[in-house]
Every structure is written in structure tokens, then in C-alpha cells.
Amino acid sequence: MTVLDASAVLALTLAEAGQDRVMAAILGGAEMTTVNFAEVAGRYVRNGASAAEVQALRDGLPVVLVPVDEDLAVRAALMVGATRAAGLSLGDRLCLALAQRTGKPALTADRGWAAVAAAVGVTVEVLR
């Protein structure tokens, strides 16, 4: 199983480079935080998607959504120091926090994550 970043899901849904790796991860079982899905949905909304279209996106995405709980929030907060120089956002840290908690690799299109992977105890796979 793999933890997906919003950038990975967007690569798939927008047919970008690396989409085949994302599909393979999904076929092997994938999950993402609800916050990271909100990032994906937000991209679509900014481009004019309706509530029904966002729901259809969610319904068509065979990925387990994991709610952000207290444990993930604390884990993400504790990563601030290690990820600040790489410019990672709260959403990025929550994705990494889920990967850290589950011991599963995080799949992203953001190359900057590789620089912080060891510091936060996560395996990061970069799409492209």
C-alpha cells in the first residue's frame, strides 16, 4: 500500500507524467488524508468544478481517505523543523505523517520531499 500526495493524484487525474506510477500504486492499494483530497478537489473547484463534479471525482477515485486525527496533527506539527527549509506545507506534512504512522511509502511529484525523507523517517517515492 502507498500513501498518495495531492500532486500524485493530480498527475493521474490530469494525465500528467507519472500517471502510470500512480495507477500502479492505486492498484496495489492506496490511501491519502482527507486534507490532501481537499487539495485535489480545491484545484478542480478553482477551475470551475461544481459540488457534483467534486463528488464524482471522489466517487471515482479508488483511494481510502484517512481523516486527520490528533495523532496525525501532532506528527505533522513535529515535522515543521525538519521540513521548513524545503518549504513543505501543512498538507505535505500531513501526507508524510500518514506515511510515517503506517510505515508505507509516500508518492509525490514534489522532488523537495526527498531531501527531508530521512529526517522524518519516511520513504519518499518521486513520480518524475
C-alpha positions in Angstrom: 0.0 0.0 0.0 1.1 3.6 -0.7 0.3 7.0 0.7 -0.6 9.5 -2.0 0.1 13.2 -2.0 -2.3 15.5 -3.8 0.3 16.0 -6.6 0.3 12.3 -7.3 -3.5 12.2 -7.6 -3.4 15.3 -9.8 -0.8 13.6 -12.1 -3.3 10.8 -12.5 -6.5 12.8 -13.0 -4.8 15.4 -15.3 -3.0 12.7 -17.3 0.4 14.1 -16.4 3.8 12.4 -16.5 4.0 9.8 -13.8 0.3 8.9 -14.0 1.2 5.2 -14.7 3.1 5.0 -11.4 0.1 6.5 -9.5 -2.2 4.0 -11.2 0.1 1.1 -10.2 0.1 2.4 -6.6 -3.7 2.6 -6.6 -4.0 -1.0 -7.9 -1.7 -2.1 -5.1 -3.8 -0.2 -2.5 -3.5 3.5 -1.8 -4.7 6.0 0.8 -4.4 9.7 1.4 -5.5 12.1 4.0 -8.8 14.0 3.7 -6.8 17.2 3.7 -4.8 16.0 0.7 -8.0 15.1 -1.1 -9.3 18.6 -0.3 -6.2 20.0 -2.1 -7.0 17.9 -5.2 -10.7 19.0 -5.0 -9.7 22.6 -4.5 -7.7 22.6 -7.7 -10.8 21.4 -9.6 -13.0 24.0 -7.9 -10.6 26.8 -8.8 -11.0 25.6 -12.4 -14.8 25.8 -12.1 -15.9 22.4 -10.9 -19.2 22.1 -9.2 -20.0 20.2 -6.0 -21.4 17.4 -8.1 -18.2 17.2 -10.1 -16.1 17.1 -7.0 -18.3 14.3 -5.6 -17.9 12.4 -8.8 -14.2 12.9 -8.6 -14.2 11.4 -5.1 -16.6 8.6 -6.1 -14.3 7.6 -9.0 -11.1 7.7 -7.0 -10.4 4.2 -5.6 -8.3 5.5 -2.7 -9.0 5.2 1.0 -9.4 8.6 2.6 -8.0 8.8 6.1 -9.4 11.6 8.4 -6.8 13.8 10.0 -6.9 12.9 13.7 -5.0 14.2 16.7 -2.1 11.8 16.1 -1.6 12.9 12.5 -1.9 16.6 13.6 0.9 16.2 16.2 3.1 14.2 13.9 2.8 16.9 11.2 3.5 19.6 13.7 6.6 17.8 14.9 7.9 17.8 11.3 8.0 21.6 11.0 11.6 22.0 11.9 12.8 19.2 9.5 10.7 20.4 6.6 10.8 24.2 6.9 13.9 24.6 4.6 12.2 22.5 1.9 9.1 24.7 2.1 6.6 21.9 2.8 3.0 22.9 3.5 0.7 21.6 6.2 -0.8 19.3 3.6 2.6 18.0 2.7 3.4 17.3 6.3 0.1 15.5 6.9 0.8 13.2 3.9 4.2 12.5 5.4 2.7 12.0 8.8 0.4 9.3 7.5 3.3 7.6 5.7 5.3 7.8 8.9 2.5 6.3 11.0 1.8 3.5 8.6 5.3 2.7 7.5 4.2 3.0 3.9 6.0 5.0 1.2 4.7 8.4 0.2 4.3 9.0 -3.5 4.6 12.6 -4.7 5.6 14.8 -7.6 7.4 17.2 -5.3 11.2 16.5 -5.5 11.9 18.5 -2.4 10.4 15.8 -0.2 13.4 13.5 -0.9 15.6 15.9 1.0 13.5 15.5 4.2 12.6 11.9 4.0 15.3 10.6 6.3 14.8 13.4 8.8 11.1 12.5 9.2 11.5 8.7 9.0 9.6 8.2 5.7 10.3 6.6 2.4 9.5 9.0 -0.4 9.0 8.0 -4.0 9.1 10.8 -6.5 6.9 10.4 -9.6 9.1 12.2 -12.2 
